[in-house]
């Protein structure tokens, strides 16, 4: 007897394949040595339907894997007669929320690694440097109450007939259990029914306030001025968007925000993402490279929006004066949103812009584009002045005392008086590799600097107070550069001082507003974080203060206001630190791990104090022990091992490897993205 060209009894067997587009099941007679490409060809011939099947591939639900290698045989994949495969499109509609909280539907490749899917999406959207972004699951307030390894998927978010069963052994499936046996909470997003979403091939629904239409990709490139682009955003998000916002109330809750990140090395399907699911597109790594207003209007706007919402949801804290400064810049962006950026024809103006961009880049990426050693400069500048000083100790009340400070190269010497300078200092500190944190409150005339210096017993803390803004700006800039191994001979020192003074000047309220409150409608909730709204109470007083602060920035165009907002955001003490709840080996209590662009920090979960800091420059290796789910980071001085409680340890590994990858970018190679190197650094294997 012959079936499908095979003689029954010759080792051939029946393979069941479900065709998702047609919702039909086919049974093919195959042999184990038939390659995957041959299976798909045989299936298409059997269907005999005149459709373009070029975007289709085979998915194996039980094993949670794509059979993407077309030359590999069924035997090599381990497919047997009891297997059920799905023949389904690789590109599917994904609902995405952008950093500015707007929603869009886009065709995304569900079969490639998540990193590659983000790269292609950013290319479609016109966002450069996609390596800075990633997908994460939407979270709900319940996720902040306990530690969850993964964020679950809401049943309300997914259609009943969504393709493929939930696989019980898939760690990313909806019904996730945490180590304490609790299920990960479902996200109640109250999202639009699938039938209302635009799912036609090759089309997108626009970013809008709840309307759905189709148009081609020229929307992303801004070729049609009548369609809103990613370079500008609505002042107030939709109610649906506001419902996705969650507001952490402690450092531990902020750490739990990171459980939603997807694994960059796995495909969306492998992580239980299905068609029409909602994912958030966010900047994951706070290391922004080569921001260029001519090329990055969309990228700058989306960074600005993510910064704005991180402040309004109190994911990152600031002082009252800083909040008013951010609100004033936000107001200026809104006022300028309908005004075109003036053309710069003057060569000098262009030079000023290029110079400003160079200064901005130094701060944004912490790069050493300029000479960091001082070059041929033989006389390294020094700072010498009287400052107030205190070394805090537990359970003792100490006040600031006046000392004479001398700073040269990267070393700080502290003397009881100027006359004792010729002798040995009372305290000598090398600031290379230290933590420098501003402690400024303009209304109290406090210009403080907190130094945390690495020592064998952990981080030693020193508190310094300056008397005036100019003095503070010089010392703060000098300390900050020293922490990165630079001296005041570096060409960027003067620009760093100027940036600090500019930020302080923007926080001083003007004598009178440039705009009358009667001329503009301001909703304080769109500009001010809730804790300041509760503190200030009077709506009229809040609006008056925003307008007074706005008078300082009224001459900025939209892009300049956004760049100033980003710079001020980056100057905040808590900026760029991604937190995780961890348990270090040898410790029984839960602590925080802070991951930044250049260092790891062991932190107190109650106060946020830095117990110890490890620089990437002294790191030799980092990997995951998958059997015990622990991360091991090897430094020159010690090995650090910990288990992550608030996310999968792979997420922590990706953050570290991702920052190492971003630090390797250069002007020479920034046009090509080395995906293979990214996965090598973030993969988690020794």
Protein Blocks (a to p, Z undefined) as FASTA:
>chain_A
ZZehiaehihpacdddddfklopacdddddfklcfklmmmmmmmmnopacdfklgccddf
knopacfblkbcfklnopafkbccddddfbdcdddddfkopacdddddfkbcfklmmmmm
mmmnopahkllgccdddddfklmmpccfbdcddfklpcfklghiadfklmkbmbdcdfko
pacddddekpacfklpccbehiacdddehiacdddfklmnopamkbccfkbccfbdcfkl
mmmpccdfbfklmmmmmmmpccfkbcfklnopaehiacddddfblcdehiafklmmmmmm
mmmmmmmmmmmnopaccdfklmmmmmmmmmmmmmmmmpccdddfbfklmmmmmmmmmmmm
mmmnopafbafklpmafbdcddddddddddddehiacdddddddddehjbccddfbfklm
mmccfbdcdfehiacdddddfklopacdddddddfklccddddddfbfklmmmmmmmmmm
mmnopafkbmklmmmmmmmmmmmmmmpccfbdfbdfklpccdfklmpcfklmmmnopmml
mmmmmmmmmmmmmmpcfklmmmmmmmmmmmpmkgoiacdddddehiabdcdddddfkbcc
dddfklopafbdcdfklpfbdcddfklopacdddfkbccddddfkbcfklmmmmmmmmmm
mmmgcfklmmbccfklmmmmmnopZZ
